[in-house]
Amino acid sequence: MNDADVLARLRDLGLELPPPPTPVAAYVPVVVSGSLAFVAGQVPMTAGRVEHPGHLGENVSLEDGAAAAAAAAVQALSALRAALGSFDRLRRLVQVTVYVAATQDFVEHPKVANGASERLIAILGEAGKHARAAIGMSSLPLGSCVEVQVTAEVDPT
């Protein structure tokens, strides 16, 4: 990928990368091992506050859940870029896992996860297409309705 091209696509979409996330516990945001980069789970944050806290099927709509997943995916890209120094080393996304805080009877996890997937593809094009899992959870860190984890193929250093 070309760093300038990715940043231009973000601008074209009316988006910008947020500041790289800082860990809220004992972990690092990204680990690069060989040709893989593992981005720790990201929750959607704006100005230090969780976007759309709560549970799908209770107090978070499907639309808000998808928007939160899209925001968390952009945060994952911010963490990845910070770890790599630029998007120049990014080859493609490999796997995206979207955890959804939901009530027991909520079954639309894939539609929530589409928020992350569609945003990543819009930003990265073909290189943004990925395998995916959408998993329901009883709760997530900081009361978030979603958490997005990304694995990417990168040029080794």
ChimeraX attribute file (.defattr): number of C-alpha atoms within 10 A of each C-alpha:
attribute: neighborCount
match mode: 1-to-1
recipient: residues
	/A:1	16
	/A:2	14
	/A:3	14
	/A:4	12
	/A:5	14
	/A:6	17
	/A:7	18
	/A:8	15
	/A:9	16
	/A:10	18
	/A:11	13
	/A:12	11
	/A:13	12
	/A:14	8
	/A:15	14
	/A:16	15
	/A:17	16
	/A:18	16
	/A:19	10
	/A:20	16
	/A:21	19
	/A:22	10
	/A:23	12
	/A:24	10
	/A:25	6
	/A:26	6
	/A:27	10
	/A:28	14
	/A:29	20
	/A:30	20
	/A:31	16
	/A:32	18
	/A:33	12
	/A:34	11
	/A:35	14
	/A:36	19
	/A:37	23
	/A:38	20
	/A:39	24
	/A:40	21
	/A:41	22
	/A:42	27
	/A:43	29
	/A:44	25
	/A:45	19
	/A:46	10
	/A:47	7
	/A:48	8
	/A:49	12
	/A:50	18
	/A:51	22
	/A:52	20
	/A:53	23
	/A:54	23
	/A:55	24
	/A:56	27
	/A:57	16
	/A:58	13
	/A:59	14
	/A:60	18
	/A:61	15
	/A:62	17
	/A:63	13
	/A:64	18
	/A:65	30
	/A:66	26
	/A:67	22
	/A:68	29
	/A:69	31
	/A:70	24
	/A:71	26
	/A:72	26
	/A:73	29
	/A:74	24
	/A:75	25
	/A:76	31
	/A:77	21
	/A:78	21
	/A:79	24
	/A:80	27
	/A:81	19
	/A:82	16
	/A:83	17
	/A:84	20
	/A:85	11
	/A:86	17
	/A:87	21
	/A:88	16
	/A:89	18
	/A:90	23
	/A:91	18
	/A:92	20
	/A:93	22
	/A:94	18
	/A:95	18
	/A:96	25
	/A:97	20
	/A:98	29
	/A:99	27
	/A:100	30
	/A:101	28
	/A:102	26
	/A:103	17
	/A:104	12
	/A:105	9
	/A:106	14
	/A:107	14
	/A:108	15
	/A:109	21
	/A:110	17
	/A:111	15
	/A:112	27
	/A:113	29
	/A:114	19
	/A:115	23
	/A:116	26
	/A:117	24
	/A:118	18
	/A:119	22
	/A:120	23
	/A:121	15
	/A:122	15
	/A:123	22
	/A:124	22
	/A:125	15
	/A:126	12
	/A:127	17
	/A:128	21
	/A:129	18
	/A:130	19
	/A:131	12
	/A:132	17
	/A:133	14
	/A:134	18
	/A:135	17
	/A:136	20
	/A:137	15
	/A:138	12
	/A:139	17
	/A:140	19
	/A:141	15
	/A:142	13
	/A:143	15
	/A:144	24
	/A:145	31
	/A:146	37
	/A:147	26
	/A:148	27
	/A:149	20
	/A:150	23
	/A:151	23
	/A:152	23
	/A:153	20
	/A:154	21
	/A:155	15
	/A:156	13
	/A:157	9
